[in-house]
Amino acid sequence: MRAYGSSFGFDRSLTPAVKQLIIANVAVFFLQAFLGNVMIEWLAFIPGQAVLHLQVWRFFTYMFLHGGLTHIAFNMFGLWMFGSQVERLWGSRAFLIYYFICGLGGALTYGIFNLAGINALIPMLGASAAIYGILLAYGLSFPDSIILIFMILPMKAKYAVALFGLIELLSAPQGGGVAHVAHLGGMLTGYLFLRWTIPALGGRGPGLSFVSTAYRNWRTRRRIKVVKPDGRPFFHGHDGPDVDQKEIDRILDKISRQGLQSLTDKEQDLLRKAGRR
């Protein structure tokens, strides 16, 4: 998959959290090459061990193990391509929490479907559940960005997410050595998390409000930013003077730290004027 499009400039640079995750995954992959099955035996997600024997670390450590070069290459490619954009939107802290929550959701889903069956002792490994959650977040944040599916088929991100979700759903009964249920679990967990935290998706939850605030700030900046003929940005209202961008950024940062209730009447008025079209 590849993202491109005139409405959204694809930035190939690594963001801090994505960079750290890639380094960690690659480092563990090389450790696997030396230690072999020892890593899988102690760190992979095995439902029977994780739940019945309370080896709770497996719910997270499995995300750093991979079954081969192709497995880790595809996962790290997806993390770089989609994760960097989501991290720029939310910030590193919110991104990492979301990443691990999606991975946890994938493990829980896999465990629920396999604990009572013959797969209770079959290890699951890989970052795919978290990556599918990131893909969902990308599709919701940049729905009209174009993704090149299988390097040949251009498709809007919102449709690509639905397509990949459908593929995983149809593939789940077949198994084939791939934890499709965990992929779906990562996507579903990501959606529920975002719906709970982000007002634009109907969320009203009080916790982890920095995700909601970061999203709101980004949407506000997109809505009120205007460019002068000479290329310099400024903020304005129809019936007011030009508003300094640095002042708007300061107000938005204050909202992020202290909430909307912390704004003075003057700051609220300034933000309203800046937001008028």
N, C-alpha and C positions, 0 to 999 in steps of 0.2 A: 504494500500500500504506500501511496505517496500523496502528500497534500500540496495543492497549489491553487491558484486562483487570483484574479485581479482584485477581488474584494477583501482578500486577506493575505498579507504578505507573510510567507512561510519563513521563519527564522531558524537557521540550522544550528545556531549556537546552543550549547548546553547550559541549562539553568543549574543552580547549586544542588538542589535535592536530587534532581535527575542524575547529575554527574556522580554524586555520592552513591546512589543506588546502583548505577552501572558498575562503578568500581567495586562495590561490595559483591555484586553478583559474579563479576569476572574473577575476583579473588577467590571466592568460594568454589567456583567452577574449576580453577586450577588445583585447589585443595582436594576436590573430588578425584581429579586425575591421579593424585598421589595416594590418597587414602582409600579410594574405591568405595566398597560397600559399607565401610564403617560410617561414613557421613550419612548415607541413606538410612542405615539402621538406627541412628540416633537422632537425626534431624528431620527426616521426611515425615509427612503427615500420614500416620497410620491410625485410622479411626479407633481401633480397639485399644491401642496403646495410649493415644491422646486422651480418650474419654474414660475408659475403664480403669486405666492405670494413672490417670491424672498427670500425664506428661504434657502439660499445657503449652510448653515452649514450641511444640510441634505445629501449633496453629499459626506460628509466624516464621519459624526457621525454614519450613518447606519452601517458602517463596524464594529462597536464595539458592536452592538446588535445581539442577537441570539435567535432563536425560541425554544430552548430546550437544554438539556444536550447533546444529541447525536449530534446536530448541532454544538455546540461549540467544542465538543470533536474532531470531525472529522476535523474541520477547524484548530484547534490548533495543531493537530497531523501533518497535512500537512504543516503547517507553520514551525513547528520544524524540520521535516524531510527534507524538500526541502529548506526552507528559510535559514537555518543555513549554508548550503553549498554555496548558492548564496551570502550570506553576506560575507563569508570568501573570496570569489572571488572578490567582488566589493568593500567591505568596507561598514560600517554602513550607512553613509550619502547617497551614491548612492542607496543602497538597500531600504532605507525608502522612498526616492523620487519615486523609481520605484513602490514600494508597493502601495503608495497612488495614483499614476497615474493610475495604473491598476484598483484600486477600483473606482476612478473617472470615468474611461472609462466604467466600468460595469454599474454605475448609469446612465450615459448619454445614453448608449445603451438601458437600460430598460426604461428610460424616453421617448426616441424617439418612441419606439414601443408601449408604453402604454398611452402616454399623450392624444392622440386624441380618445382613446377608453374607454371602461367601466372600465378598470383597472387603470385609472388615479388617483384614490383615494385609491388604494390598497397599503399598506405599503410593502416595501422591506427591509430586514435586513440581516446582516451576512457578514462575511469577505470572502465569497467564490469567488467573482470576483477577489479580490486581490490574493487569494491563487491560482486560476487558472493561473493568470499571472506569479506567482512565479513558478508554475509547468512548464510553457512554458520556462521560463528562465533556469530552471534546465535542461530541455531536450536539450536546445541549448548549454548549457555550458558543460554538461556531457552526451553527446548523447549515449555513449556505456555503461554507468552505468546501472546495472540491477535493475529493480523495480519488486517487487513481487506483482502483481495485485490481489486484493481481497485475499491476503495472500496465494494464491495457484499457480498463473500463473506467472512464471518469464518472463520478457520482457525488452528489451532495452528501455532506457528512451525516445529516439526519437520516437519509435513506440508507447510507452504508451501515450505520449502527443497527438499524432495523434488519437489514439483510444478514449481518453477521449474527445477530441474535436469533434469527429464524434458522440459520444454518446450524447453530449450536443446539437449538431445540429439536430439530429434526434428526440430528446426529446422536443425541443423548441416548436413545434406546439401543443404538448399535454398539456403543462403547468403543471397541477397536483400540484399546490401550490409551485413549485420550480422555481426560476428565472433563467431558463436555458439561456435566452437571455443575462442576466447580466454576466453569466459565460463566454459565448462566447465573450462578449464585453471586459471583463477583459483580455482574451487571445489575442484578436485582438489588443487591445490597447498596450499590452506588446510587441507584435511582431513589431508593427509600431514604438514604442519608441526605441526598440533595433536596428531595422534596420536603424533608423535615427542616432543613436549615436555610434554604433559599426562598425568600418570599415570592420571587417571580415564578416559582414552581408550585406555589401553594403552601410552602412551609411556614410554621408558626412556632417551631421549637425554640426554647430559650437558650439551649446549650450550643457551644461552638459557634457563637454569633459572629466570630471573625470571618468565617466563610461567607456568611450572608453579607457582612459589611464590605468585604473585599469585592464581592460580586456586584453589590450596589454601587460602590465607588467607581468600578470600571464602567458600568453601564452609564453612570452619570457623566463621567468624563467623555465617553463616546458621544453622548447626546448633546452636550453643551459646548464641545470644542469647535471653534470656527477658525478658519485661516484667513488672514488679511491678504490683499493682493500682492504684497511684497513677500509673502511666505511666512511672516511672523504670526504665531498663534495668539489669539486673544479671546476673551469671553464677553458676551454682551447680551443685553436685553433690548426689546423693541423701544422701550420708553425710558431707558437709563443710559448712563455713561459706560464706557468700556470698563471692564472689570479685570483686574490683574490676575493672571493665571496662577502665580505663586500663592496669592491669597486664597484662591479657590482650593488649591492643593492642600494648603494648611488647614482649611476648614474640613476638607474631606478626611484628612489624616486625624483630625480631632474627633470626628465622628467615629472613625475606626477604633480609636483608643477609648473614648469615653461615652459614645452613643449620641444620638440626636438630641437628647435632653440637655446635653452640656452646652449647646450653642446659645449664644446671646441673641437678643432680638436683632441686633445689627448684623450678625453673621447669618442668621436665617434669612433676613431680607436680601442680603448680598447673594446668597445661594439661589434664592427665588429669581432674582433679576438675571443672574447668569444663565438660569435654565430656560428662560423664555425664548421662544423662537420668533 
